[in-house]
Amino acid sequence: MLNLIIRGAALTLMCLVATTGFAQETKRSITKVAGDVYRFQNNFHFSLVTVTDAGVVVVDPINKEASTWLKDNLSSISDKPVTHLIYSHSHLDHASGGAVYADAGARVIAHGNAPEAIDGVAIDERFDDTRNMQIGGKTFELTWLGEGHGKDLITVVVRPENVAFITDAASPKRLPFRNMGRSNIDGWINQIKKIETLDFDIFAPAHGRIGVKSDAADARIYMEKLRERVLAGLKAGKSVDELATSVQMEEYKDWQQYGGWRELNVRGMARFLKDSGQAG
Ligand SMILES: [Zn+2]
């Protein structure tokens, strides 16, 4: 019995050490993008934070711990509270923890296809295709990207800084995430084309490094080349395992996550082409 208690205590201690270790490794910072526009980093996720004369506008809460940290550290860039919370989409790795701002009075905006509540936060304002908001001397242009990566994905362009905050659809010189989930990848490519029609200079992604507008076209061309090569292979009777080796996408070997995600991208694309009946 005593032995069991001691082992239990040891296990608890190990969990505490593990939890503390993780907490210490969480990488958080607020860095300027341009003018009054900042990115808040929480490990591998970024939010967009804009200081206006009327208050602070946050795009994506990420999660409760991240939101709490940002709220507690906001005084480093503004003496005003978060007055508006915009959701880029409802995927919970970006959209959890919004109550930290909403409960403190922030107005909540999301696309019309977003669920009634996101992680318990009710949406105050919804829109269909586009919505322009004037807040404290800044303009926020919200554009729905159509269906592809999710059904409620939007891009937010902030003026006069001309910064576009782009979540999940594309990142500058970085491969798409793993096997691209169960997304409609043709819709996803169209989402990037929609981004290419927008007017902006700085590409601030929710994952990865800052870039410029032309990075969106480059991300779309990567997807199209991947699609073309995987489709040609499947039509030639090659197995997915064979394609995972032969479709190397070598011209992208300098992009972020090339080593980790290229093979998963090939497998995800093959899954989509087969499931959508395009592989012949
Ligand atoms: Zn997502």
Residues whose N, C-alpha, C, O or C-beta is under 5 A from the ligand:
A	BS01	ZN	H91 D168
